């Protein structure tokens, strides 16, 4: 899915992101506000992943929407 759509409808996709990455808090998702790079950064921070791993996960997740 085009990330611009995800960003524009972030409030609808926050729940799906929470399902995918349960360690992210609602506050984390509010701060992200649909920004792809910030979502990857929060995943890095919470899960101890590399930047590339987190970006791959975000891309895979958005493709599945």
N, C-alpha and C positions, 0 to 999 in steps of 0.2 A: 504494500500500500504506500502511496505517496506520503512522505512524512509531513508535508504541509497539511494534509487532511487530518493526520493524527494530532498535530499541534493545534489545529483549529477546533478540534472536537475533544480536547484533552480531558475535559470533565467526564466524557463518556468512556474514555479509554483508561482512566485511572484505575478502575476496578479490575480490568484485565491485566494491567501492569502489576497490581497488588497480588493477583492470583499467580502470576508468573514469578515474581520476586517478593515473596512473603516477608522478607526481612526489611523491606523498605517501609518506612512509616508513612502515614498520611501526610505528615509535615514534609517528608522528603519529596513526595509526589506533588505537593503543592508548590514547593520551591522549584522543582523541575519545570512545571507549567508547560509541558509538551516539548521542551527543548531536548533534542536528541543527544547532544553532547553532554548536557547536564545529567540526563538519565544514565548514560554510560558511566559518568563519573560517580554517581551515587551507587551504582552496581559495583564498581571497582572498590569503593570505600567499604560497603557493607559485606561484600563477599570475598574480598582480597584477590580479585582477578586482575589480570593485566589489562591495559587499555585496549589492546587488540581483542582480547577475549570478550570484554564487556561490549565493545562495539559490534562484534559478530553476533552476540546474543540479542542485542537491540535490533539489529537488522533482520535476524531470523524471526524474531517476535513480530516485527512490523509487517514482514512478508506474510505471516500467518493470519493477519487480521482480515 
